[in-house]
Amino acid sequence: MNAPAGAAVPRPAPRLAILYPGDRAAHDRADPAASRFAALFAAFAAAGMHAEPAIYHDDFADEVGAQLHGVHGVLVWHNPIEGGRTRARLDALLRDVAGGGASGVFVSTHPDVILRLGTKDVLLAARALPFGSDVHRVDSIEQLRAELPARLARGARVLKQHRGHSGIGVWRVEAIGAPGGDRFSLRHAERGSAPQVVDFEAVVQTLAPYFAGGGHMVDQAWQPRLPEGMVRAYLVGDRVAGFGHQAVNALHPGTAGGEPPPPGPRLYSGADDMRFQALRERLESEWVAQLAQATGVATADLPLLWDADFLLGERSPADIAAGRERYVLCEVNVSSVAPFPDAAIAPLVAATLRRLQAR
């Protein structure tokens, strides 16, 4: 039956794909209720949106691309390196389906935004901001040899490959023994890694692979208060949607003469967690906008779900007197933010619906 003349025609429900990695078997038996995003699929359905899984692998990228061209938007969860493969082909596919503007499929997070906000280079962009730190870009082994010894003489450093996840390619280096000596403590942040004591040449050779093919590293000063824990702020656009607190994390030092403890669990809470309200207020009132400007990302293009890791920084006497905490940005995660607090689901669904309706 046709609608009466002049009557508003109902707008069809937006179609959304949730993309995450898997093999052919996982792709063929895709079941939203059995996926790790089951609660998110259910929340989209409750909001009147059709959400479908788009399980991705380079081996059947063309099939996934055809699927994405048939939806209005796609939310992407895929690490920078997955199963030994980079995101190069996936990123090209996402750029293709997104097209040149509002006529394409809405992609969050768009690969171009990831390159600005979601790599370790974000620490370089943020170094002059209130949550920045002593950080340097290292472009070659020769530069590493020339510059790292002087920085190590001032204290421990953490060198991070430009793009990675789960602590892969993140190394803590510290000079040990007499000043000017050639003994260094070297430790990888990947789970299960143990500290080594090596000479400087071994430090260089360990880090050399990260410069292959034009790669680079980011060198950040070690934050001595790391044993007090790390706070992860989860954001939907420019609003805080929850927190995760981890007391023992990847580079936590060991006790005297002992091995470092294994990383502990990250404990999740909502945006109203009283422990972190000062951080939330700073993020929402100033810091997110400052970070967006520094990285060249328009506020409207911020990811629908992302997170920022903060360590506790060394406080000035004025900070201590005022009871004010100092936070230092450790990294920003954009490519694959999971798991996340349940509190983030409702704002993520609402923000996704707004973005799709606006298009």
N, C-alpha and C positions, 0 to 999 in steps of 0.2 A: 504494500500500500504506500502511495506517495504521501509525503508530508504536506499538510495544507499550505496554500500559498502564503508566503511571508513568515512561515514558522522557521525557527532556527533548526538547522540540521545538526544532529548530535555529532560531535567530533569523535572519531574512532579512538579507542584506547591506544596510547603509545606502545610500540613494540620495542622491547629492550633485550639485548644479548649480554650475558655475563660470560666473559672469556677467561679461561684458565687452562693451563697446560695438561696434556694427557696423551696417551697413545691411541692407536686405532681402536682397540677394544673398548677403552673408556669412552671414546667418541661415539661408537656405535650403540652403546648401551646407556647413553647419558640419561640420568634421572635426577631432576632437581632435588627431589626429596632425599636422595642418597648422597648428595654432594656436600662438601664442606661449607657451601653457601646456602644450605637448606633454609636456615632462618631468614636469610635475605630474600630468597625466592618467595617464601611465604609472605613476607612483609610487602613485597611488590604486588603479589596477587591480592592481598587484602586492600591495597590502595587502588585496585582496579587496573593495574598494569599487567600486560603480558610480558613475562621475563622468561627467557629460554637459555639453556646452556650452549656455549660455543666453545667446545673443547678443541684446543689448538695444538698442532704439531707441524713443523716445517714440511713433513712428508705429505700432508694433505692440506697445505695452506690454501690452495685454490678453492677447495670445497668450503673452507671457513670463510674465505673472502666472499664467495657467492651468498652464503648465509647472511653475512653482515650487510651486504648491499640491500637486503630485504627488511632491515629493521630501522628504527628511528635513532637508536643510540646503542652504544656498547660501553660497558664498564670492564676494564681490563685488569686482571691479576696475573702478571707474568714476570718472573725475575729477569734481571739483565743477562744472566747466564743460567740456562735450564738444560739439564742433561748434557752438558758440555757444549751447547750451542748458544750463540749470542741471539739477541733480538733483531738482528739486521733484517731478516725477511719479514718478520712480524711487523716491525716498524714501517717498512715500505708498504705492506698491506694496509695498515691502519691509516697511513697518510693518503692512500688511494681512496679508501671508503669515506674518509672525512672530506675529501674534495677541497675546494678552495673557499668554502664559507658556509653560510647557513643552509644552502641547498644539499649539502652532504650529510652523512651520518654523524651524529654527535659522538665524539670519542673522548673518554676520560680514563686514563690521562693520555692526552695527545703526546706522541713521541717528541715533538718540538718543545713542549712544556717540560717533559722529563729531562731533556738535555740542559735546560736552563736551571731547573729547580732540584732535580732528583739525582744529581751526581755529586761526588765529593767536591767539585768545583764550587758548590754553593758556599763552602767555607771561605773561599777566596772572596766571593761577592759580599759575604757578611762580615768580613774581618774588622771593618770600621764601625759596625753597628753595635748597639749596647750589649749584644750577646755574642759578639765576635771574639776572636782570640788571635794569638801569634801564629800565623799560618803562611806557608809559602808554596808556590808551585815549583815542581822540579821536572824539567823536560827531558833530561838525558842522564846517562850514567856519568858523563863527564861533569855535569853540574852537581850531581850527587856527591861525587868525590871532592869537588872543590868547596862545597858549601856546608855539607852535613857536619864535618868535624867541629867547626866553630859553634854550630848550634848545639851539638851534643855537649860541648864544654860548659854550656849554660844550664843543661838539664836534659832529662829524657824527652824523646820525641816519638810521635806516632805517625808513621808514613802509610798512606792509604792509596790504593789504586783508584784511578779516576772513576771507575764504574764497577760496582760489585754488590755483594750482599752476604749476609750471614757471617760477617767477619773475614770473608775470603779476600786476601790481598791487603789486609790491615796488619801492620807490624809495629810493635813497640821496640825501640832501640834505646839503650842507656849505657853510657860509659861507666865502667867499674874499675876499681883500683886507683892507683896514683894518677893525678892529672897528667895528661899527655901520653898515657899508656895506650896499649893496643888490645885491650880486652873489653868486650861489649856483651851485655845481656840482650838477647834477641828473642822475641816471642811473637808468634802468629796468633791472631785473634780467632781463627777458626776453631770451633769446638774440638776439644781433645788435644790441642797443641800444648807442648811443654816448652819451658824456657831453655835456651841454649846459651853457652858462653863461647864466643867466637872472636876472631880478629876482624879488623875493619874490612879487609878484602873479602871475607866471607859475608859480611853485611852487604857489601856492594853486589856480590855475585848472587846472593839470595834475592835481591830486589831487581836485578837486571832484567828478568823476563817481563816485568811490568812496563818497560820502556820499548819493547819490541813493536815494530809496526807503527811507530809514532806515538805510542802511549806515553802517559805521564803520571806522576804521583802528586799527592798533596801532603805536605809535611806540617803537622800541627803540634804545638807544644803539649806535652803530657799535663793532664790536670790532676794535681796531687789529691784532690778530694774525691776522686773516682770511687774509693772504697765506701763512700757514703751513699752510693747508689746512683742510678740513672732514671730520669723522668722522661717518659714519652708522652707527648701531647698529640692526641688524634684530632684532626680538623676536618670539617666539611666546609669547603670553600674557605671563608675567613673566620669561621666560628669554631670554637673548641667543642668537640663532641664527647670527649672522654680522656682518660689518662691511663697509662700503664707504668707501674713502678717496679724496678728490678734492683734488688739490693746487692746481689752478686752478679757481675756481668763479665764479659769475655776476657778483659785484661785485668781483672781483679788480682792484686798481688797476693802472694802466699804469705804465710806466717814465717817468722824467722827460722830459716833452715828447712822450711817445708814447701811442698808443692802448692800451687794456687788451688783454691777450691773450685769445683765445677760450677758453671753458671747456674743461678737459681731461677725459679719461675718468675715470669712477669705477672704482677697482680693488677687486675683491671678495675677501674672505677669510672663513675660518671663524671660529667663536666663539673658537677657541684662538689667534688671532693674538696673538703676544707683545707687539706694540706697544700693544695696547689692553686688556690684562688688568686694569689699574687701573680703567679705565672700566667694564669688565664687572662687576668685583667691586662697585663702587659701585651700579651699576644693579640688580643682582640682590639685593644685601643691603639696600639702603635706597631708592634713588632712584625705582624704579618704584612701590613702595608709597607713597612720599610723593606722587608725581605722581597716582596713582590717587585718593588721599584728597583732594588739593587740587582735583581736577576732579570729584569726586563719582562716580567710576566704581568699582564693586566689582571687586576683583581677578579674580573669576570671570568678569566681563564684559569683560575686556580683549580687544582684537582678537586673532584667531588669528595674524594677521601685521600688523605695524606697524613703523614705524621712527622714530627720533629723531635729528635732526641736531644736532651739537655743534661749536661753534667753540672755539678756545683763548682763554681769558680772561686778563686781566692778573693776574699772580701777586703775592702779597704777599711781603715778605722772608722770612717764615716758610715759605711754600710753596717758594721758591727754595732755601732752606737745607735743606729736607727732601727736595728733589727731587720735589716733589708737583705734578702738573699741575692746572690750573684749567680746567674745562669750562663753557661757557655754552650753554644751549639756544637753538637758532636756530628750529626748528620741529619739529612732529610730523606725519608723514604716515600717514594711515589709509585714505583713500578708495580709493587705487589704488597699492599698493606694488609697482611693477614698473619695471625688472627687480630681482631680488633674488639673493643668493648661492645657488649650488647647495646649499650646506651647510644652507640653511633648509628644503629640501624635506622631508627625513625628519622633523624635529621638527614641521613643519606638518601632515604627514599623520597622524602619531601623535596630535597634539593634537586634530585634527578628529575622528578616530575615537573618542577618549575623550569628547569633547563629545556626539557623536551617540549613543554607547552609554549615556551617563548620562541621556539623555532618553527 
